[in-house]
Amino acid sequence: MSDAVRISVLRKSQPVELEVAEGDVVRYAVKEMTGAQRDEYFNKTAQRTTRDANGEVIGMKDYKGLYSTLLSFCVYDADGKPIPESKIQEWPDTAQKALFEIARDLNGLKGDKGDDEKN
């Protein structure tokens, strides 16, 4: 028996269906970010926060793209192409919120210091 910890480098993925018109459904996948995507997401998120002298987040300067920024790194069409943030911004709030929750879960972002909804 090996005492090695097995860690998968396969990205977690959750299939979702979005109703785009009455009765028309399009399949997408919400995927875990790569390390590079995570870093870019954290950099973009940090730019919209206000910090105190100790570096602690104390507020948000800009809420634009709060959900769509994360989703642009995580939502892919059936061909495996990421959905542009501009397209995601056209989706209703309820759809963005539902996808955002899935993306946060897949990426382990709930309760982290980088958590967008914290402030």
Secondary structure, DSSP 8 states (H G I E B T S, - for coil): ---------S--EEEEEEEEETTEEEEEEEE---HHHHHHHHHHHHHTEEE-TTS-EEEES--TTHHHHHHHHHEE-TTS-B--HHHHTTS-HHHHHHHHHHHHHHTT-TTSTT-GGG-
